[in-house]
């Protein structure tokens, strides 16, 4: 009888993660631990979107969360949310090994694409995750990794948001197995807006990355400019952000570019930034071209 009670306790502890009925931050252990935010609306019977946010170079996930404040949006919109940390190099600087261009500058090389995919696997094993609504947000160095994930795991990643982050030098290095929706967000006063130099190597800037994704997703029509502008930066008066959109993209995917006039590498985001960004992201589920 005693052994049966112990077994029941172990089973209860094993499945507690999938039975939460209140907002909770759930720790996942391991060599690279992370925390999962679970909103009050989560139910094991209703698959929820999963959003992973990746910080910039020399930043932690907590610092990115302080900047974007997505926990409150996750609670309001009902998605599972993770903001993990990159590794530390020999100087104690956190980084993501996104693409060969950035930002694993020392050996040995870290498999961060594999790490993020392992997070998706771990969470999906314990929680009800909608497989068609797995999203990545990356800022700066985190944007490199977001692009790499879209290039290498288009079968699982529905859409990404790249905030001032680079990608592969050549579009031929990105060969996704299917279409992925991509939102580029850049400030025109960002030093990396036109071209990004890392260790003396030229990296594509905002416009080139936008056009690269238009080509990769085989968009049949050129981009258009929306007549409506967005107010994304509190330091720039008025609605300063121009919205550009490719048309006729593979599988009905979206390739959009929010160009924030006068903003730098870290836009002073407005109160509407998060809701607009997440509204875009959550509205783009993974598509099939079959």
N, C-alpha and C positions, 0 to 999 in steps of 0.2 A: 504493500500500500504506500509506504514512504517513497519507494522508487517511482511509483506512478505519479505522485504529487510533484516530485522533482521534474519529471518529464513534462508535465503540464505547465509548470512554471517556465521551463526552458522554451517551450513552444510559444507561450504567451509573450516572452521577451523577444523571440525571433520575429513575430508578426506585429508587434506593437507599432512599427513604423507605418504600416499600411492601414492602421485602424484609427489614426489620430482624428479627432473631431474638433480640434481647436488649433489656432495658429501656433506653430511650433518651429523651432530651429533644431534640426536633427543632425547630430555629428556622425560622420562616417570616418571610421578609423583606417589605419593603414600607413604605408610609408609616406604617402602624401595625403594627409587627411583633408577633409572639406566639410562644410556645413550646408545642409539643405533647408531652405525655408518652405514650409508647407502652410498654405492659407487655410482659414477656417472652413472655406467652402469645399475643400478637397473631399472627395468620396472615392473609395476603391471601385465603385461601380460606374464612375464617370471619368474616363481617361482625361488627364489634364495636360496642357502644354508644359514643356520644360524649356526654361531660358537659362543660358549660361553666359555670364558677363566676364570678360577678360580684361584685366587692367593693363596700363601702359608700363613702359620700362621704368624700373626702380620704384614701382608702386605695388601696393598690396590690394587684394580683393576688397578689403574693408575700406581702403581709401577710395576705390572706384565707387563703392556703394555710397559712401559719404557724398560723392560728387553727383551721381545719378539718382540716388534715393529710389531705387526700384523695389525695395521691400514693400513699401506702402502700395505701389502699383500692383505688385504680385498679389497682395491681399485683396485689392479692389477687383482685379481682373481674373483672379483664381488660377494663377499659374505657379508651378513649382520653380524655384529660383535658386541658383548657385552662383557665387562669385569667388572662385578658388584663387589660390596664390600660385604665382610662378616659382621657379627654383631660384636659389641664391647662388651667384657666382663666387669666385675666390675673394672678391672685394665686398661681399655681403649685399650686392645689388640684385634685386629680383628681376627676372626676365622670362620671356616665353621664347622657345625655339619655334618661331612661326614658319619662316621660309629660310633658305640659305642666306638671304640678305639680312635678316634680323630675327632675334637678337641674341643668339647663342654664340658669343664671340670667343668662347674658350672651349677646349676639349675637356672631358668627353661631351659629345652632343646628347641632349636630352630629347626623348621622344614625347614631346608635348601633344602632338596629334593623338598618339596612343593614349596618353593620360586623360585627355578630355573625352575620348571615346569610352575609356574605362569608367569615367564618371557617369556617362549616359547608361552604360550597361548596369552598373551597380544600382543606380536609382530605379531603372526600369525593372530590375529584379525584385524590388521591394515596394514599389509604388505603381499605380496605374498611370502610365505615361502614354499620351497620344503619340504614336509613332510618326504621324504625319505633321506634327507640330512641335518639332525640336528646333530651337533657335539659338543662334550665337550672336552676341554683341561684343565687339572688340574696340578698344580705344588705343590708338597709337600702336605700340608693340603688340597689344592684344588684337588689333586689326589685322596684322600680318597672320596671326594664328587663325583668326576667323576666316580669312581668305583661304588659307591652306586647308582648313576643315571642309570648306565648301568645294574646293577643288578635288579633295581626296575621298570625301564621304557624302557625295550628293545623294546617295541612296538613303541616307538617314537625316541629313540636315535639310530642313525645309527652306530656311532663309537666314541671311545674316545682315547685321548692321555693322558697317565699318566706319568708325569715327576717326578720321585723320590717320588712318593706318595704311601701310603700304602692302605690296604683294610681290609676286615673282617679277623679276626683271622682264622676262619674256612670257607672253601669253601661252606659248607652246608648252610651258611647264605646268599649266593648269588644264587638266583633262578630266573634267567631272563626268561621271557615268550617266548623269541626267541633268535636267535643268534645276537651277537654284535661284530663288529671288534674292536680290541684293539691293540694299540701300546704302549709298555713300553719303556721309555727312562731313563737310569740310568748311572751314572758315577761309575766306580769300586772303586774309592777312597771316595765315599759317605759313611758317617758313618752308613747310613741305608741300604747300598747295600745288605749285607748278612742277617741282621736281624735288625729290628727296635724295640727299646724298648721305650714305652711311659708309664710314671707313673709306671715303673717296669714291665709292661706287654709285652711279646714278640709279635711282629707283623711281618707278613711275609715280607721278603725282595724281591729283584728284581727277582731272579730266581724262587722262589716259586710262586710269583704272576703270572709270565709268564706261568708256568706249570699249575697253577690253572685255568687260562683262557683257556688253551688248553684242560683241562678236561671239563670245563663248556661248551665249544663250541663243545664238542665231536669230537675233531680232531682225525681222524682215523690213521694218520701216525705221526711218531715222528718229532721233529723239525730238520731242516737242517740249515747249515751255508752258507750264500751267499758267493760266491768267491769275490765279490766286497765289499770294505770297504768305509765308509763315513768319511768326514772331518767335524766334528761337533763342535770341541773345539779348539779355536785359541791358547790356551796355551800348547796344546799337539802337537808336531810335526807330520806332515803327516796325512794320513787317519787312524785315531785311532779307529774308531767305527766299531765293528763287528755286522752284521745283522743276527739274527736268526729268523726263520720262521717255524711255525707249518704248516703241510700239511693235506689236506683232512678234513678241518673244516666244520661244519654244515652250509649249505647254501652257501658255497663258501666264508665264512667270512675269514678275515685275523687276525691271532694272531702273532704279530711280537715283537721283542725285539732288540732295538738298544743299545748295550753295549759299552759305551764310556770309553775306557781304560785310566786311569789316571785322569779322571774328578771327581769333588766333587759334593756336593748336588746342587750347582748352576753352571752348566757348563758355561764356558766362550764361549758362542755360536758364531759360525762362521757366515759369511755372507750367507752361504747356509742353515743354520739350519732351518730358517722359511720356505723357499721355499720347502725344502725337506719334512719337517713335514706336511705342508699344502698340498703338492702334494699327500702325502700318504693319508691324511685324506679325502680330497675331492674326491679321487678316490674310496672310499668305501661307496657306498650308502646302505641304509637299504635293506636287502634281505628278501625274503619270502621263507619259507620251505614247502609251500603248493604244 
